[in-house]
Amino acid sequence: MEEETLTPSSHTGYTNVYQLMSWKKYKEALIETEKLLRDDPHSPDPYALYAQICVLMGDYEKAQHWVDESLKRDPEHHLGWYVRVSLFYETGNEAAFHQAVREALRIDPYEAHYYYLQANQLNKKGKFKEAKEQIGIALELEPENPQYLSILSYTEALLGNDAVSRETEREALRYGAEEPIVLMYLAWSAARRGDYKLHETYMQSAVRLNPDEKQYQDEYLESLQNQYILYRICLWPNKIFRKMKPWQIFVMWAVCWLLFKPLVFAFIILHLIAHWSTKAIVHVKIFGWRRRRT
């Protein structure tokens, strides 16, 4: 989640907190924020900031409490609503997220991050055209944001617009070649286009930049599976599916199930064997025969 800058920026206490947050020293940031709470218990700012840090730490129950305290003091507090939207997004509370983001956009229609989060949600539901519209609005507000450019590249790849996806990829790298989350989206984009070597390269760079992030580790290990021919063969139908509409995919599977049921079973079994065997090989190559430490 991106940090929003609070407007008494001259307040040294807030500057210190944001510096600690940028270093991911969240416990120290909480201690500094508690000082701000004691100094000004009537202001919504430190409550919203405390909630934001709790979200970054994954302590969503505390985040809910503190963001409620912030919005009690100012029902239209910008950071308070920013944190509330992010909280519901991170916890997967879709109904609450949509309700919160509508209210947040009423209060602050120029916050690009809201459109970015909505684009992510729409992509997860397979609504790629709607996602493209939302990320387009985000880029109108922040045209050089590499994170937004990278998700646009991914969305274009999901839509089958490979040339546009590559063009947007270059723009994202121009502004954010050293940002792990940008590289992860571009890795997904490359994988959707069938460029598995580039997928691996991007994830390797993301892990190098942030080696402690489990998601980047998992995505990198998955990218290594693509070097095996058997695994790529099993992924080949995805190239066909991505060019088809949902109803066409359903009809094709229904026909295959009725006419070629043994072949469908064989394909599913082959896919499972390819997935788990290559996953095991990659694990042994990276970690040896020992269990991976989490």
C-alpha positions as CSV (number, residue, x, y, z in Angstrom):
1,M,0.0,0.0,0.0
2,E,1.4,3.4,-0.9
3,E,1.7,6.0,1.9
4,E,-0.3,9.2,1.6
5,T,1.5,12.4,2.8
6,L,-0.3,14.2,5.6
7,T,-0.5,18.0,5.5
8,P,1.1,19.2,8.4
9,S,4.3,18.1,6.7
10,S,6.3,20.5,8.8
11,H,5.6,18.4,11.9
12,T,8.8,16.5,12.5
13,G,7.0,13.7,14.2
14,Y,5.1,12.8,11.0
15,T,8.3,13.0,9.0
16,N,10.0,10.6,11.3
17,V,7.1,8.1,11.1
18,Y,7.0,8.1,7.3
19,Q,10.8,7.6,7.3
20,L,10.5,4.6,9.5
21,M,7.6,3.2,7.4
22,S,9.8,3.6,4.2
23,W,12.4,1.5,6.0
24,K,9.7,-1.1,7.0
25,K,10.4,-0.4,10.7
26,Y,6.8,-0.6,11.6
27,K,7.1,-1.3,15.3
28,E,9.3,1.8,15.7
29,A,6.8,3.8,13.6
30,L,4.0,2.7,15.9
31,I,6.0,4.0,18.9
32,E,6.5,7.4,17.2
33,T,2.8,7.5,16.2
34,E,1.8,6.9,19.9
35,K,3.7,10.1,20.8
36,L,1.7,12.0,18.2
37,L,-1.5,10.6,19.7
38,R,-0.5,11.8,23.1
39,D,0.4,15.2,21.8
40,D,-2.8,15.7,19.8
41,P,-5.5,13.2,20.8
42,H,-8.3,15.3,19.1
43,S,-6.7,15.2,15.7
44,P,-7.8,12.4,13.3
45,D,-4.3,12.4,11.6
46,P,-2.4,10.2,14.1
47,Y,-5.2,7.7,14.4
48,A,-5.4,7.2,10.6
49,L,-1.6,6.9,10.5
50,Y,-1.6,4.3,13.3
51,A,-4.3,2.3,11.3
52,Q,-2.2,2.6,8.2
53,I,0.8,1.0,9.9
54,C,-1.3,-1.7,11.3
55,V,-2.5,-2.6,7.8
56,L,1.1,-2.8,6.6
57,M,1.8,-5.1,9.5
58,G,-1.2,-7.3,8.6
59,D,-2.9,-6.5,12.0
60,Y,-6.3,-5.8,10.4
61,E,-8.3,-6.0,13.6
62,K,-6.3,-3.2,15.2
63,A,-6.4,-1.3,11.9
64,Q,-10.2,-1.4,11.9
65,H,-10.3,0.1,15.5
66,W,-7.9,2.9,14.8
67,V,-9.4,3.9,11.4
68,D,-12.8,4.1,13.1
69,E,-11.3,6.4,15.7
70,S,-9.9,8.6,13.0
71,L,-13.2,8.8,11.1
72,K,-15.1,9.6,14.4
73,R,-13.1,12.8,14.6
74,D,-13.4,13.6,10.9
75,P,-15.9,11.6,8.9
76,E,-14.3,12.8,5.6
77,H,-10.7,12.4,6.6
78,H,-8.8,11.5,3.4
79,L,-6.2,9.2,4.9
80,G,-8.8,7.6,7.1
81,W,-10.9,6.6,4.1
82,Y,-7.7,5.6,2.2
83,V,-6.8,3.1,5.0
84,R,-10.4,1.8,5.3
85,V,-10.5,1.0,1.5
86,S,-7.1,-0.6,1.7
87,L,-8.1,-2.6,4.8
88,F,-11.2,-4.1,3.1
89,Y,-9.2,-4.8,-0.1
90,E,-6.4,-6.6,1.9
91,T,-8.9,-8.7,3.9
92,G,-10.9,-9.7,0.8
93,N,-14.2,-8.2,2.1
94,E,-15.5,-7.4,-1.4
95,A,-18.9,-6.0,-0.5
96,A,-17.4,-3.7,2.2
97,F,-14.6,-2.7,-0.2
98,H,-17.0,-1.6,-3.0
99,Q,-19.1,0.4,-0.5
100,A,-16.0,2.0,1.0
101,V,-14.4,2.9,-2.3
102,R,-17.6,4.6,-3.5
103,E,-17.6,6.8,-0.4
104,A,-13.9,7.4,-0.6
105,L,-14.2,8.5,-4.3
106,R,-17.0,10.9,-3.3
107,I,-14.7,12.5,-0.8
108,D,-11.5,12.4,-2.9
109,P,-12.2,11.6,-6.6
110,Y,-8.6,12.4,-7.6
111,E,-7.0,9.6,-5.5
112,A,-5.6,7.4,-8.3
113,H,-5.0,4.4,-6.0
114,Y,-8.7,3.7,-5.7
115,Y,-9.0,3.1,-9.4
116,Y,-5.9,0.9,-9.3
117,L,-7.5,-1.3,-6.6
118,Q,-10.7,-1.5,-8.5
119,A,-8.8,-2.6,-11.6
120,N,-7.1,-5.4,-9.5
121,Q,-10.5,-6.6,-8.3
122,L,-12.0,-6.6,-11.8
123,N,-9.0,-8.5,-13.2
124,K,-9.5,-11.2,-10.5
125,K,-13.1,-11.6,-11.6
126,G,-12.2,-11.8,-15.3
127,K,-13.6,-8.4,-16.2
128,F,-10.6,-7.3,-18.1
129,K,-12.2,-4.5,-20.2
130,E,-13.7,-2.9,-17.1
131,A,-10.3,-3.2,-15.4
132,K,-8.6,-1.5,-18.3
133,E,-11.0,1.4,-18.0
134,Q,-10.3,1.8,-14.2
135,I,-6.5,1.7,-14.6
136,G,-6.9,4.2,-17.5
137,I,-8.5,6.7,-15.1
138,A,-5.6,6.1,-12.6
139,L,-3.1,6.8,-15.3
140,E,-4.9,10.0,-16.3
141,L,-4.3,11.2,-12.8
142,E,-0.7,9.8,-12.5
143,P,0.5,9.1,-16.0
144,E,4.1,8.1,-14.9
145,N,3.2,5.8,-12.1
146,P,5.1,2.5,-12.9
147,Q,2.8,0.3,-10.8
148,Y,-0.3,1.5,-12.8
149,L,1.6,1.1,-16.1
150,S,2.6,-2.4,-15.1
151,I,-0.9,-3.5,-14.3
152,L,-2.1,-2.0,-17.6
153,S,0.5,-4.1,-19.4
154,Y,-0.8,-7.2,-17.5
155,T,-4.4,-6.3,-18.3
156,E,-3.6,-5.8,-22.0
157,A,-1.9,-9.3,-22.0
158,L,-5.1,-10.7,-20.4
159,L,-7.1,-9.2,-23.2
160,G,-4.7,-10.7,-25.8
161,N,-3.3,-7.4,-26.9
162,D,0.3,-8.5,-26.8
163,A,1.8,-5.6,-28.8
164,V,0.2,-3.0,-26.6
165,S,1.2,-5.0,-23.6
166,R,4.9,-4.9,-24.6
167,E,4.7,-1.2,-25.4
168,T,3.2,-0.5,-21.9
169,E,5.8,-2.8,-20.4
170,R,8.6,-0.6,-21.8
171,E,6.9,2.5,-20.2
172,A,6.6,0.8,-16.8
173,L,10.3,-0.1,-16.9
174,R,11.2,3.4,-17.8
175,Y,9.9,4.7,-14.5
176,G,10.0,1.7,-12.2
177,A,12.7,-0.8,-13.2
178,E,13.8,-1.2,-9.6
179,E,10.4,-1.7,-8.0
180,P,9.7,-5.3,-7.1
181,I,5.9,-5.0,-7.4
182,V,6.2,-3.5,-10.9
183,L,8.5,-6.4,-11.9
184,M,6.0,-8.9,-10.6
185,Y,3.2,-7.5,-12.7
186,L,5.4,-7.4,-15.7
187,A,6.4,-11.0,-15.0
188,W,2.7,-12.0,-15.1
189,S,2.3,-10.0,-18.3
190,A,5.2,-11.8,-19.9
191,A,3.8,-15.2,-18.8
192,R,0.4,-14.4,-20.3
193,R,2.1,-13.6,-23.6
194,G,4.0,-16.9,-23.4
195,D,7.4,-15.3,-22.9
196,Y,8.5,-17.6,-20.0
197,K,12.1,-16.6,-20.0
198,L,11.2,-13.0,-19.5
199,H,8.8,-14.1,-16.8
200,E,11.7,-15.8,-14.9
201,T,14.0,-12.8,-15.5
202,Y,11.5,-10.3,-14.0
203,M,10.8,-12.5,-11.0
204,Q,14.5,-13.1,-10.3
205,S,15.0,-9.3,-10.3
206,A,12.0,-8.8,-7.9
207,V,13.4,-11.4,-5.5
208,R,16.9,-9.8,-5.7
209,L,15.3,-6.4,-4.8
210,N,13.1,-7.8,-2.0
211,P,14.4,-11.2,-0.9
212,D,12.2,-11.4,2.2
213,E,8.9,-11.1,0.5
214,K,7.3,-14.6,0.3
215,Q,5.0,-13.8,-2.6
216,Y,8.0,-12.9,-4.8
217,Q,9.8,-16.1,-3.7
218,D,6.8,-18.2,-4.6
219,E,6.3,-16.5,-8.0
220,Y,10.0,-16.9,-8.8
221,L,9.9,-20.6,-8.0
222,E,6.8,-20.9,-10.2
223,S,8.6,-19.1,-13.1
224,L,11.4,-21.7,-12.9
225,Q,8.9,-24.4,-13.7
226,N,8.4,-23.0,-17.2
227,Q,11.8,-24.0,-18.3
228,Y,10.6,-27.6,-18.5
229,I,9.1,-28.6,-21.8
230,L,6.4,-30.9,-20.3
231,Y,5.1,-28.1,-18.1
232,R,5.0,-25.7,-21.1
233,I,3.1,-28.3,-23.2
234,C,0.5,-28.4,-20.5
235,L,0.3,-24.6,-20.5
236,W,-0.2,-24.5,-24.3
237,P,-4.0,-24.7,-24.2
238,N,-4.0,-21.4,-22.1
239,K,-2.8,-19.6,-25.2
240,I,-6.0,-20.8,-27.0
241,F,-8.3,-20.1,-24.0
242,R,-7.1,-16.5,-23.6
243,K,-8.4,-15.7,-27.1
244,M,-11.8,-17.2,-26.5
245,K,-14.8,-15.9,-24.7
246,P,-16.0,-17.6,-21.5
247,W,-19.1,-19.2,-23.3
248,Q,-16.8,-20.6,-26.0
249,I,-14.5,-22.2,-23.4
250,F,-17.5,-23.7,-21.7
251,V,-18.9,-25.1,-24.9
252,M,-15.5,-26.5,-25.9
253,W,-15.0,-28.3,-22.6
254,A,-18.6,-29.6,-22.7
255,V,-18.1,-31.1,-26.1
256,C,-14.7,-32.6,-25.1
257,W,-16.2,-34.0,-22.0
258,L,-19.1,-35.7,-24.0
259,L,-17.0,-37.0,-26.9
260,F,-13.5,-37.4,-25.5
261,K,-13.9,-38.1,-21.8
262,P,-10.8,-40.4,-21.5
263,L,-8.7,-37.7,-23.2
264,V,-9.9,-35.0,-20.8
265,F,-9.1,-37.2,-17.8
266,A,-5.6,-38.0,-19.4
267,F,-5.0,-34.2,-19.9
268,I,-5.9,-33.4,-16.3
269,I,-3.7,-36.1,-14.9
270,L,-0.8,-35.1,-17.2
271,H,-1.2,-31.5,-16.1
272,L,-1.1,-32.5,-12.4
273,I,1.9,-34.7,-12.9
274,A,3.7,-31.9,-14.8
275,H,2.9,-29.3,-12.2
276,W,3.9,-31.2,-9.1
277,S,6.9,-33.0,-10.7
278,T,8.5,-29.7,-12.0
279,K,7.6,-28.0,-8.7
280,A,9.5,-30.7,-6.8
281,I,12.5,-30.5,-9.2
282,V,12.7,-26.8,-8.8
283,H,12.5,-27.1,-5.0
284,V,15.4,-29.6,-4.9
285,K,17.5,-27.5,-7.2
286,I,17.0,-24.4,-5.0
287,F,16.7,-25.8,-1.5
288,G,18.1,-29.3,-1.8
289,W,16.2,-32.1,0.0
290,R,15.5,-30.1,3.0
291,R,12.2,-28.4,3.7
292,R,11.9,-24.7,2.8
293,R,12.0,-22.3,5.7
294,T,9.0,-19.9,5.8
